């Protein structure tokens, strides 16, 4: 006995879809879906395969198990357990008002635990932190953006020209691009995306933490509109700055 038709109806209602909506997703006629759900016709293999992809079920489960029966664990409960069992990266958020406190308490687990947290489902497991930035030194990334960073454990893992949140004794929390300087040993050159700001050096021994930027979060109304010529000029100036720095460090 096949439970395919009954399961199609059950799964559709779980998602809150009308027959028309579900039929469109399956690329079949609504009347045909109705025939399947009323068990007047047996679903074709390509339809069952599409349903199995939508709901992450096997064909055996669709055909041979009554997903709505009490003896079978509820499909929603199965999916909820899968989500809860998945390892989700928890991100501590450091707003501007907490920046000074973070400089003093970054290594204190109790302080870090007091920070607000959030999650992003697209992140791989790892250690992450989010920092609110202010100022226009990293334009076109606007002031008030939140930089989500992944912890860099070793200085050797820092890549030239990539952007990082750097916590240091003298500079506090800054968001910059890092250039390693071969001529100046044990120093990092921090470069702004906005070319009107001059690069500067920090001693590696003064660096407390480095977080590689992986996501930038910003409000829609904070996005700055740029004149194409102005943006092209800024990019050109930045490229010249980078080339000049590379020559100095070679």
Steps between C-alpha positions, in 0.01 A plus 500: 500500500631843403459802729622740230174687446422532869855618570484762225189647658654486849826667395322771300288594800806508726644775282167681477493479120185490291470228240566763233822614672629147553410398146695798363804396702472148363431633147180302462133592467300566813240245391771234474625579850142470622477155342822397674384628839160331465681181397320485166839482329850394600765781491760467227861434595619849400233654727606284794865590440414871506306456826788306656734790420260763641454316828830310524331161513585173330271343242447208737372740767262666253365172368505263796458713816191683615669824609191623681447183707563517873717189485738688274683800642346822376686640200523847659653348813755316288603822327511691831731238652725514196530878533560486874760230453692699242798693627416870469761769550403744776625854433570741786421859405725789605316832445688831497391577856664178620828549310692644796378225728589237243859624485528427872286186511556324166681211674251475788244223428254657745514833316463334159204296625321823591510623138187465291511219246342404169546231235537488123401168342744537211810495723709187535584385854769720654563788738338825390450849636319806363620859537315823432727748320480879479664753272559524126849351474367180340256654254306383308427290812296760693537605861273292722556177308553178692800289399469128573848358545649153539778462757853491360706284732845549347665805347620280213135452397458871424483560124620820333228741386219314677283698742509431874377633830815563703506543877823658623624664818546847351237517224212312664259344249554592134378358172776511235678312229827345613827512310796307638815705479813304403727795572351578839520177694230422756279780372170505318393779267131588531343645187165677464275451196443875497824630342490833683613313812870421518614146582671450836696229679432305818737272687401134486569472872233765564235307307259323735254347255442479125166408343477434126197678352255247355174701487400866509155581641350844440163672495351557159465876552869523590619391158671795335430579137818552306573690185665254260785736419558574868508129583735423212734775620501362853574148376782631284651691793474196723671282242783752476533503878523119510758489218705767677488309827605176332800675344604640838469162666675302226 
